[in-house]
Amino acid sequence: MCSILFAASILTKTKPGRLLAGVSGVSVIGVACIVLFVWIGTVYRTENLKEKWVIEHQKHSPASFPDIHDLTGAVELLPGRKITLDVTLSVHPPSEPSTDSVVFSLNPGYTIQNVYIDGEQTNFNFEAGILKLLSDVLPEFSHEVRVQAEGKPDDRFAYLDQARDFQALPNVVVRHLGVKNSIFNKDFIALMPSVAWYPISGTITDQDKLESRPRDLFTTDLTVTVPRTWQVATVGKRTVVDQQQRSQFRFRSGAPVPELALVASEFDQRVTTIEGVEFEVLFNKKHRQNLEALAPYNDRLQNWVAERVRNARAASLVYPYEVLYVVEVPSNLRIYGGGWRMDTVLQPPGMMLLREPIVPSSTIEYSLAVESANRRNSKDEQDDRVFQRLLALFGNDMHGGNPFVGLTVTLYRIKYRQPREARQRCSI
């Protein structure tokens, strides 16, 4: 027995899989290195590209920025693929032009096919997100500038002048504030004003320096085309134009806006009118049960909203856009902006964006269980306490779900962050 064990101990053991394992290991390490270098290169190129954009945009003076009075036209959304723009801007050229060009911004992910001025095709220069027209072709008085473009907006073209880059911080909690400047995929679209998905006046830097660059205000009249089962939210009341092959909706703001957001997806919706203002809630169909959990408190919720609408009117704050869209958006959408304020971006004109899910049904179920266990209170008293818990849930939400903050910011932006002469154009 001992001789067998001795022989076994000195016998050379063969492992047929050793070569394969070695090759596989080297291959995995090689692939990992390639991925790492590609990732580092991508980050480096992105930072260089952003720096180039900043340099190019800061070259231009507000003296070359026009005044846009109206934005009309058509927007066709092909989710995940591209956007087709055919929009017309009613503009006044700079009052005291000191440069040889008039400057607009448009996301560099677009390719501009044509630019027309008062119906005549004209030459243009489009580079680094800056659309330049010769000032000679835009003399005094108003002009119609038509821009035809298509492409997929570059998500990186936003917040180039932010005071701090939170996403560069090592704290992973910062990522809970969102990492996507906009969303454009096959299932969901959130086009935020920051990415200049439509032509805007001037550059996308230094927009909060109101002492040298007054906020540009304009009315809107846009037709938006999306897949047939999709819904769209932007500023203004939605009217159906066509719902055959694809859905086509028209939105008119009525009152001027300083910026424009657009959200689209295959939403479920609920609509109600309170004190003359139409409220429309658009949410993910998978979260239907979360909203239905609010059904027993519908009357209390409507009374609560009605009281605040009346209080706002008593303070001379009249909502000017007919419809307020309350829209559920993915939690990876960035909730803070740029400039020195880095303010919330979840309350663009005519909309209030709430991060998903809108209402955690488990919170309501827990509150119901707690109150049901307390048999000393009547059913109405229990419902009142649950409703107060619900308001506290929203009131303590610092990630965009607080309606106190949302409606206040919306009205504040409409009235107080506009130039004085523009406030008279608004219905507030």
WOHUNOR-V27718 format. One line per field, one symbol per residue. ss: DSSP state (h for helix, s for strand, l for the rest). phi: phi as a letter, one per 40 degrees, with the letter a starting at -180 (. if undefined). burial: + if it has 24 or more other ideal C-beta (glycine too) atoms within 12 Angstrom, else -. A space follows every 10 residues. Layout:
ss: ???
phi: ???
burial: ???
This chain:
ss: lhhhhhhhhh llllllhhhh hhhhhhhhhh hhhhhhhhhh hhhhhhhhhh hhhhhhhhll lhhhslssss ssssssssll lsssssssss ssllllllll ssssslllls ssssssslls slllssslls sssshhhlll lsssssssss slllllllll lllllhhhll lhhhhhhlls llsslllsss slhhhlllls slllllllll lllllllsss ssssssslll ssslllssss sssllsssss ssllllslll lsssslssss ssssllssss sssshhhhhh hhllhhhhhh hhhhhhhhhh hhhhllllll llsssssssl llsllsllll lllsllllll ssssslllll hhhhhhhhhh hhhlllllhh hhhhhhhhhh hhhhhlllll llhhhhhhhh hhhhhllllh hhhlllll
phi: .ccccccccc cccbbdcccc cccccccccc cccccccccc cccccccccc cccccccccb cdcbccbcba bbhbbbbbdg babbbabbbc bbcdcbcbbc abbbbadccc bccabbbfgb cbcabbafgb bbbccccbcd gcbbbbbbaa ibdccccafc bccacccccc cccdcccgbb cababcbabb ccdccfcbcb cgccbfcccc cbadccbacb abbbbbddcc bbbachccbc caaccbcbbb bbcgccbcaa babaacccab babbfgbcbb bbacccbdcc ccccdcbccc cccccdcccc cccccgbbcc bgbbcbbcbc ccccbbbbgc cfccbcbcdg abcbcccdbc cccccccccc cccccccccc cccccccccc ccdcccccbh cccccccccd ccccccbbdd cccccccc
burial: ---------- ---------- ---------- ---------- ---------+ --++-++--+ -+-+++++++ +++++++-+- --++++++++ ++++--+-+- ++++++++++ -+--+++--- -+-+-+-+++ +++-+-++-- --++++++++ ++++++++++ ++---++--- ------++++ ++++---+++ ++++++++++ ++++++++-- --++++++++ +++++++--+ ++++++++-- ------++++ ++++++++++ +++++-++++ ---+--++++ ++++--+--+ +-++--+--- +--++--++- -+----++++ ++++++++++ +-+++++++- --++++++++ ++++++++++ --++--++-- +--------- -++-+++-++ +-++--+-++ +++-+++-++ +-+++-++-- -++-++-+
